[in-house]
Amino acid sequence: MVERKLLVLFGSQTGTAQDVAERIGREGIRRHFTCRVMPFDSYTIADLIHEPLVVFVCSTTGQGEPPDNMTKFWRFIFRRNLPAASLSLMDCGVLGLGDSSYPKFNFVAKKLSKRLIQLGSNGLLPVGLGDDQHDLGPDAVIDPWIKEFWEQAFRIYPLPPGLSVLGDDVILPSKYSFQFEDDAANGVSVGPCDTNRRIRCPPSQLHPFPALMISNGRVTDESHFQDVRLITFDITGSGIEYSAGDVAMIEPRNSLDSVEQFCQLLCLDPSKKFLLKPNDSVTPLPARLPQPCTLQYLVERYLDINSVPRRSFFDLLSYFSPDEMEQEKLKEFSSAEGQEELYSYCNRLRRTTLEILFDFPLTTAAIPPDYLFDLIPEIRPRAFSIASSQLAHSSQIQILMAVVRYKTKLKKPRCGLCSSWLASQKPQQSDVYVPLWVKKGVLQFPTDTETPVIMVGPGTGVAPFRAEIQERVAEGKKDSYLFFGCRGKSKDFFCREEWEELNRKGFLTLFTAFSRDQEHKIYVQHRIKENGPLIWDLIQKKKAYFYIAGNAKMMPAQVTDSLKAIFQSEGGLSDPESEHLLVELERCRRFQTETWS
């Protein structure tokens, strides 16, 4: 008899791939498969040769990079010494999640699919390429792909005699059970990140360093529409070492108001302590939660109650509803046919989980605590390009952070969880400790002291370049060229005095583009074109490195077009030749970008 085991591995940066993987796992349980769902890097890769059926769900980050929880697997699977037939016993499917506005759309899924075939696996269906840019989002590809996967899987792994697929009316068991302690008066362990700054191991997501916030200053004019902060953290005693281009990972928290509202809605006592028990042998305990734990700690530091929920949230929520009308609406939102209405209600307005729980009060009051981990994802750390050099500030990390706040048709403005939490902290009034750690960034700068660097960083995209410029100044390097853009010279010219002083001293050549200070808009791509002879000379004769950092929407493509136009106007290259030169520069890391949406 064919063994009916299903392994679902996911590589997820923002949680979408994990949500899809868990959906496939739930559907596998309904089809009587023995299922395991886990991140790539939590799986013992050598066991892959024994797996009969595997689904790989992977997102693509940055410029074609695998997610953080997939990096070890990624390096292993592309080892040249792996035998060509090592995965010949495996049936599999690869489902990718990406954004077609990026040049390397779903690069990870495409490359992994080809590699699995090279290693002898049997692909049950073509690689699925979910696209955030589709009118219906990635579900437009995910839904039909999953349906076809089950059709193909059932050909090889049919249902055992006497069994049928569990219907949608059957609720599956929760991941965990809560065991509440009667005595909530005893102290609860503070958790993996307290204010003890003695380091027992290198700071990481499981063991972040409680960095003391030293300053939290606004660097935009008070009349400017956007609040941007330069925040400084003390990392004395952390053992953290970083270079220009590296990234600070910060673990945010829900506000106390949000925690109180959530607990009231679900009739939970925030001071109540609990132990968590997995309901099966393959589900690990959440690594970041202390045992025992209070509900206050769980809601404040772990459950992402202010995120925009995914479709699976509405599906599970519908099972708890004692009210026919609420249940009907929740079922509609979770159906394939109801996705346009769900988008209008939830995604377009950026309605949060907490707000939706308010909209369905009868259902919310009936939610069993055991299902909190199934309903609400874990708060994800936020990444910030480090805006300081350790050579200049040996015991500090600085970040340049735009406070996310915008309006939709909802009365309450939408606020970014991490930026709002950090902005609300007042280090001058009391000690503020922020859990953080550092990881390597995408941008890599030349070590040669003679190599010029051209940096294009409008807005907060300038952060990694501030780190690099400080580093080069500390090492006595010159030949740093910065193209900085913002709306107005008097409104959002970050670090103006610092740039202008370095420009006067000859450490920096500064080019500015203030888009709203004149009738016609001027952007960094215009300043690039205006300085074509200089840029061509730097790249062609002095072997300069060229960097772009900032919002992924239009700027990177427009700057790249300006650069190719310079190759043609100053270097006499044809359009195909200029494209080839750009590819060659990218291949040897002399052209690098770091963008975000």
C-alpha positions in Angstrom: 0.0 0.0 0.0 1.3 3.5 -0.9 2.2 5.5 2.1 0.0 8.6 2.3 2.4 11.1 3.9 2.5 14.7 2.9 5.3 17.2 3.7 4.7 20.9 3.1 7.8 23.1 3.3 7.5 26.9 3.2 9.9 29.8 2.8 8.1 32.9 4.0 9.2 36.4 4.7 5.9 38.2 5.4 3.7 35.2 6.3 1.8 34.7 3.1 3.7 31.6 2.0 3.2 30.1 5.5 -0.5 30.8 5.4 -0.8 29.0 2.0 1.3 26.1 3.3 -0.9 25.7 6.3 -4.0 25.8 4.1 -2.5 22.9 2.0 -1.7 21.0 5.2 -5.3 21.4 6.5 -6.7 20.2 3.1 -4.3 17.3 3.3 -5.7 16.3 6.8 -9.2 16.5 5.3 -8.0 14.0 2.7 -6.6 11.7 5.3 -2.9 12.3 4.7 -0.4 12.3 7.5 0.7 16.0 7.2 3.7 18.0 8.4 4.0 21.7 7.6 7.2 23.5 8.5 9.7 26.1 7.4 12.5 24.9 5.0 15.2 25.5 7.5 13.5 23.6 10.3 13.4 20.4 8.3 16.3 17.9 8.3 17.2 18.1 4.6 18.9 14.7 4.4 15.5 13.1 5.0 14.1 14.5 1.8 15.2 11.4 -0.2 12.7 9.4 1.8 9.7 11.7 1.3 7.0 10.4 -1.0 4.9 13.6 -1.5 6.1 17.1 -1.0 4.7 20.6 -1.7 7.3 23.4 -1.7 5.7 26.9 -1.1 8.2 29.7 -1.5 8.2 33.4 -1.8 10.9 35.5 -3.5 12.4 38.5 -1.6 14.4 41.5 -2.7 16.3 40.9 -5.9 15.6 37.2 -6.4 16.6 36.0 -2.9 15.1 33.2 -0.8 13.3 34.1 2.4 15.3 34.1 5.7 13.8 30.7 6.8 14.9 29.1 3.5 18.6 30.1 3.2 20.2 26.9 4.6 18.0 24.7 2.4 18.7 26.9 -0.6 22.5 26.5 -0.2 22.2 22.7 0.3 19.8 21.9 -2.6 22.2 23.5 -5.1 25.3 21.6 -4.0 27.0 20.2 -7.1 27.8 16.9 -5.5 24.2 15.9 -5.0 23.4 12.7 -7.0 21.3 13.3 -10.1 18.7 10.7 -9.0 18.7 11.5 -5.3 15.0 12.6 -5.3 13.7 10.0 -7.7 11.2 8.6 -5.1 9.5 12.0 -4.6 6.3 13.3 -6.2 6.1 17.1 -5.7 4.7 20.4 -6.6 6.2 23.9 -6.4 4.1 26.9 -5.7 5.7 30.4 -5.8 4.5 33.7 -4.4 5.9 36.9 -5.9 5.2 40.3 -7.4 5.5 40.8 -11.1 6.5 44.5 -10.6 9.9 43.1 -9.6 12.4 42.1 -12.3 13.0 38.6 -10.8 9.4 37.6 -10.4 9.1 34.3 -8.6 12.8 33.6 -9.3 13.1 31.3 -6.2 10.1 29.0 -7.2 11.3 28.8 -10.9 14.9 27.9 -10.0 13.8 25.4 -7.3 11.4 23.7 -9.6 14.2 23.2 -12.2 16.6 21.9 -9.6 14.1 19.4 -8.2 13.7 18.0 -11.7 17.5 17.8 -12.1 17.6 15.7 -8.9 15.1 13.2 -10.4 11.8 14.3 -8.7 8.5 13.8 -10.4 6.7 17.1 -10.7 3.0 16.5 -10.6 2.1 19.8 -12.3 3.8 22.9 -13.6 5.2 25.4 -11.1 2.5 27.8 -9.8 3.4 31.5 -10.0 1.2 33.6 -7.7 1.3 37.3 -8.3 0.5 40.1 -5.9 -0.2 42.4 -8.9 -3.2 40.3 -10.1 -6.6 41.9 -9.5 -7.5 39.0 -7.2 -4.1 38.8 -5.7 -2.1 35.5 -5.6 -5.3 33.5 -5.0 -6.0 33.8 -8.7 -3.2 31.3 -9.2 -3.2 29.6 -5.8 -6.8 28.3 -5.9 -6.6 26.5 -9.3 -3.1 25.3 -8.6 -4.1 23.6 -5.3 -7.2 22.1 -6.9 -5.0 20.5 -9.7 -2.4 19.3 -7.2 -5.0 17.3 -5.3 -6.4 15.8 -8.6 -2.8 14.7 -9.5 -2.0 13.5 -6.0 -5.2 11.4 -5.8 -4.2 9.5 -8.9 -1.1 8.2 -7.1 -2.4 8.3 -3.5 -6.1 7.4 -3.6 -8.3 7.5 -0.6 -8.3 4.2 1.4 -11.5 2.1 1.1 -14.3 3.3 3.3 -12.9 6.9 3.7 -14.1 10.1 2.1 -12.8 13.7 2.2 -13.9 15.4 5.4 -16.5 18.1 4.5 -16.2 21.8 5.2 -18.7 21.4 8.0 -16.1 19.5 10.1 -13.7 21.8 12.1 -10.2 20.4 12.4 -8.4 20.2 15.7 -6.5 23.3 16.9 -2.7 23.3 16.9 -2.5 23.8 20.7 -4.4 23.5 23.9 -4.3 26.1 26.6 -3.9 24.9 30.2 -4.7 27.8 32.4 -3.2 28.1 35.9 -5.6 29.0 38.6 -3.2 31.2 40.5 -2.4 34.2 38.4 -0.8 36.0 41.3 2.5 34.2 41.0 5.1 35.9 38.7 5.4 34.9 35.1 8.7 34.5 33.3 9.5 37.7 31.5 10.2 35.8 28.2 13.0 35.6 25.7 13.7 39.3 25.6 13.8 41.0 28.9 16.0 44.0 30.0 18.9 41.8 31.1 21.7 43.1 28.8 24.2 40.3 29.6 24.5 38.3 26.4 24.6 34.5 26.6 24.5 33.9 22.9 24.7 36.0 19.7 21.5 38.1 19.3 18.9 36.5 17.0 15.2 36.3 16.5 15.0 33.7 19.3 17.3 35.8 21.6 17.1 39.5 20.6 19.2 42.0 22.4 17.3 44.6 24.5 18.8 47.7 23.1 18.4 50.9 25.1 16.8 53.7 22.9 19.0 56.7 23.3 17.2 59.2 21.1 14.1 59.4 18.9 14.2 62.6 16.9 12.0 63.8 14.1 14.1 64.8 11.0 11.3 66.2 8.9 9.8 69.7 9.5 6.8 69.7 11.8 4.7 71.1 9.0 5.7 68.3 6.6 3.1 65.6 6.0 5.4 62.7 6.8 7.0 62.1 10.2 10.5 60.6 9.7 12.7 59.6 12.7 16.4 59.1 13.3 16.5 56.7 16.2 19.6 55.7 18.1 20.0 52.5 20.1 22.8 51.6 22.5 24.2 48.1 21.8 26.9 48.1 24.5 27.6 44.6 25.6 25.6 43.0 22.8 28.5 41.5 20.8 26.8 42.8 17.7 29.1 43.6 14.8 27.8 45.2 11.6 28.9 46.8 8.4 27.4 49.3 5.9 24.5 47.6 4.1 23.5 45.4 7.1 20.0 45.4 8.5 18.6 45.9 12.0 15.7 43.5 12.7 13.2 44.9 15.3 10.5 43.0 17.2 7.5 45.3 17.5 4.6 45.2 20.1 0.9 45.8 20.0 -0.2 48.9 22.0 -1.7 48.4 25.4 -5.0 49.9 24.1 -5.1 47.2 21.4 -4.3 44.5 23.9 -7.1 45.7 26.2 -9.6 45.9 23.4 -8.8 42.4 22.2 -9.0 40.8 25.6 -12.4 42.5 26.3 -13.8 41.3 23.0 -12.8 37.7 23.7 -13.6 37.9 27.4 -10.0 37.1 28.4 -8.3 38.0 31.6 -4.9 39.4 30.5 -3.2 38.5 33.8 -4.2 34.8 33.4 -1.3 32.4 33.0 -1.3 29.4 30.8 0.9 26.5 29.6 0.7 25.6 25.9 0.5 21.9 24.8 0.7 20.8 21.1 -2.2 18.7 20.0 0.0 16.4 17.8 3.5 15.0 17.9 4.8 17.0 15.0 3.8 20.5 16.0 6.6 22.3 17.9 5.9 24.9 20.6 6.2 28.5 19.6 9.9 29.2 20.2 9.5 32.8 21.2 6.9 32.3 23.9 7.9 31.6 27.5 6.3 28.8 29.4 4.3 29.6 31.4 3.0 32.8 29.8 0.4 35.4 30.5 -2.4 36.3 28.0 -1.1 39.9 28.2 2.4 38.8 27.0 0.8 36.6 24.3 -1.4 39.4 22.8 1.1 42.2 23.3 4.2 40.5 21.9 3.1 37.5 19.8 -0.3 37.7 18.1 -0.5 40.0 15.1 -3.9 41.4 15.9 -3.3 44.7 14.0 -2.4 43.0 10.7 -4.8 42.7 7.7 -6.0 39.1 8.0 -5.9 36.6 5.2 -8.8 34.6 3.7 -8.0 31.6 6.0 -8.9 33.8 9.0 -12.5 34.2 7.8 -12.8 30.5 7.0 -11.8 29.4 10.5 -13.8 32.2 12.2 -17.0 31.0 10.5 -16.9 27.8 12.5 -17.3 29.5 15.8 -20.3 31.8 14.8 -23.5 31.2 16.7 -25.2 33.8 14.6 -26.5 32.7 11.2 -26.0 36.1 9.5 -22.4 36.5 10.7 -21.6 33.0 9.7 -23.0 33.4 6.2 -21.0 36.6 5.6 -17.8 34.9 6.9 -18.3 31.9 4.7 -18.8 34.2 1.7 -15.6 36.0 2.5 -13.7 32.7 2.6 -15.1 31.3 -0.6 -13.4 31.6 -4.0 -16.5 33.4 -5.3 -16.4 36.0 -2.5 -12.9 37.2 -3.1 -13.8 40.5 -4.7 -16.1 41.4 -1.9 -13.5 40.3 0.7 -11.0 42.6 -1.1 -13.4 45.5 -0.9 -14.2 45.0 2.7 -10.7 44.0 4.0 -7.7 44.5 1.8 -8.6 47.8 0.0 -9.4 49.5 3.3 -6.5 47.7 5.2 -9.0 46.6 7.9 -7.2 44.9 10.8 -8.0 41.7 12.6 -9.0 43.6 15.7 -11.4 45.8 13.7 -13.0 42.7 12.0 -13.5 41.1 15.4 -15.4 44.2 16.4 -17.6 43.8 13.2 -18.5 40.2 14.2 -19.1 40.5 17.9 -21.2 37.4 18.4 -18.7 35.2 16.6 -15.8 36.9 18.4 -17.2 36.2 21.9 -17.5 32.5 21.0 -13.8 32.0 19.9 -12.2 29.3 22.0 -8.7 30.3 23.2 -7.3 27.0 21.9 -7.7 28.4 18.3 -5.9 31.7 18.8 -2.8 30.4 17.2 -4.7 29.0 14.2 -6.6 32.2 13.7 -3.9 34.9 14.2 -0.3 34.8 12.9 2.8 35.6 14.8 4.0 39.2 14.8 6.9 39.4 12.2 10.1 41.3 12.9 10.6 44.5 10.8 13.7 45.2 8.9 15.5 48.6 8.8 18.6 49.4 6.9 21.2 50.5 9.4 21.9 54.2 8.9 25.2 54.4 10.9 28.7 53.0 10.7 30.2 51.0 13.6 33.5 52.6 12.8 32.0 56.0 13.6 29.6 54.9 16.4 31.1 51.8 18.0 28.4 51.1 20.5 25.3 52.4 18.6 22.9 51.5 15.8 20.9 54.2 14.1 17.9 53.7 11.8 16.0 56.2 9.6 12.3 55.4 9.9 9.3 56.8 8.2 6.2 56.6 10.5 3.5 54.7 8.5 0.2 56.5 8.8 -2.3 57.0 6.0 -6.0 57.3 5.4 -8.5 55.0 3.8 -12.3 55.3 3.8 -12.3 54.0 7.4 -12.6 56.7 10.0 -9.4 55.7 11.9 -6.1 56.3 10.1 -4.0 53.2 9.2 -0.8 53.0 11.2 2.2 50.8 10.8 2.6 48.5 13.9 6.4 48.8 14.3 6.8 52.5 13.3 3.9 53.7 15.4 5.2 51.7 18.4 8.8 53.1 18.0 7.6 56.6 17.4 5.5 56.6 20.6 8.5 55.8 22.8 10.0 58.7 24.8 13.5 57.8 25.9 14.0 61.1 27.6 11.2 60.3 30.1 12.0 56.6 30.9 14.3 53.7 29.9 13.0 52.1 26.7 14.4 48.7 25.6 13.8 47.5 22.1 14.4 43.9 21.1 16.7 43.8 18.0 19.4 41.8 16.2 21.3 42.3 13.0 21.5 40.4 9.7 23.5 40.8 6.6 21.9 43.1 4.0 21.6 42.9 0.3 24.0 45.7 -0.5 27.7 44.9 -0.5 30.2 47.7 -0.7 33.8 47.6 -2.2 36.6 47.1 0.3 39.2 48.8 -2.0 39.9 52.3 -0.8 40.3 53.6 -4.4 37.0 52.5 -5.8 34.4 55.2 -6.2 30.8 54.6 -5.2 27.7 56.2 -6.7 24.7 56.0 -4.5 21.1 56.9 -5.4 18.9 57.1 -2.3 15.8 59.3 -2.3 13.9 59.5 1.0 14.7 56.9 3.6 16.5 54.9 0.8 19.5 57.0 1.8 19.9 55.1 5.1 22.4 52.4 4.0 24.4 55.0 2.1 24.7 57.2 5.3 26.3 54.1 6.9 28.6 53.6 3.9 29.6 57.3 3.8 30.4 57.3 7.5 32.4 54.2 7.1 34.4 55.6 4.1 35.0 58.9 6.0 36.3 56.9 9.0 38.7 55.1 6.7 39.8 58.3 4.9 38.2 57.3 1.6 36.8 59.9 -0.8 35.1 59.5 -4.2 31.7 59.0 -2.6 28.9 60.4 -4.8 25.4 60.7 -3.4 22.2 61.5 -5.3 19.5 62.4 -2.7 15.9 63.3 -3.5 13.0 64.5 -1.4 10.1 66.9 -1.7 11.5 70.1 -0.3 14.9 71.5 0.9 13.3 72.9 4.0 10.9 70.0 4.7 12.5 66.6 4.4 16.2 67.0 3.6 17.4 64.4 6.1 20.9 64.8 7.6 21.4 68.1 5.6 24.1 69.5 7.8 26.0 66.3 7.8 25.9 65.9 4.0 26.8 69.6 3.4 29.8 69.5 5.8 31.2 66.3 4.2 30.6 67.9 0.8 32.7 71.0 1.9 35.5 68.8 3.2 35.7 66.9 0.0 34.6 63.5 1.4 31.3 63.6 -0.5 30.0 64.9 -3.8 26.4 65.7 -3.2 23.6 66.0 -5.8 20.1 66.9 -4.6 16.7 66.7 -6.3 13.9 68.6 -4.5 10.8 67.6 -6.4 8.3 70.2 -5.1 10.6 73.3 -4.8 9.8 74.5 -8.4 7.0 74.3 -10.8 8.3 71.3 -12.7 9.2 68.1 -10.8 12.9 67.2 -10.5 13.8 63.7 -9.4 17.0 61.8 -8.8 16.8 60.2 -12.3 17.0 63.8 -13.8 20.1 64.6 -11.8 21.7 61.3 -13.0 21.1 62.2 -16.6 22.4 65.8 -16.1 25.7 64.3 -14.8 26.1 61.8 -17.6 29.7 62.6 -18.5 30.8 62.3 -14.8 28.9 59.0 -14.3 30.2 57.4 -17.5 33.8 58.4 -16.6 33.4 56.9 -13.0 31.9 53.7 -14.3 34.0 53.2 -17.4 37.4 54.5 -16.3 37.4 54.3 -12.5 35.4 51.1 -12.2 32.9 52.7 -9.9 30.1 50.8 -8.1 26.5 52.0 -8.6 23.8 51.6 -6.0 20.1 52.3 -5.8 18.0 52.1 -2.6 14.4 53.1 -2.0 10.8 52.5 -2.9 10.3 49.9 -5.6 7.3 51.6 -7.3 8.9 53.6 -10.2 12.2 55.1 -9.0 14.5 52.1 -9.5 13.4 51.5 -13.1 13.6 55.2 -14.0 17.1 55.6 -12.5 18.1 52.4 -14.4 16.7 53.9 -17.6 18.7 57.1 -17.1 21.9 55.0 -16.5 21.3 53.1 -19.8 20.7 56.4 -21.6 24.1 57.6 -20.3 25.8 54.4 -21.7 24.3 55.4 -25.1 24.9 59.1 -25.1 28.3 59.2 -23.5 29.7 55.7 -24.4 28.1 55.5 -27.9 26.6 52.1 -27.1 23.5 50.7 -28.8 20.4 49.8 -26.8 21.3 46.1 -26.7 24.9 47.0 -25.8 23.8 49.2 -22.9 21.5 46.5 -21.6 24.4 44.0 -21.9 26.7 46.3 -19.9 24.2 46.8 -17.2 23.8 43.0 -16.9 27.6 42.6 -16.7 27.8 45.3 -14.0 25.1 43.5 -12.0 26.9 40.1 -12.5 30.1 41.5 -11.0 28.2 43.3 -8.2 29.1 46.8 -9.5 25.4 47.5 -10.0 23.2 46.7 -6.9 19.7 47.6 -5.8 17.8 47.4 -2.5 14.1 48.2 -3.0 10.9 47.6 -1.0 7.2 48.1 -1.7 
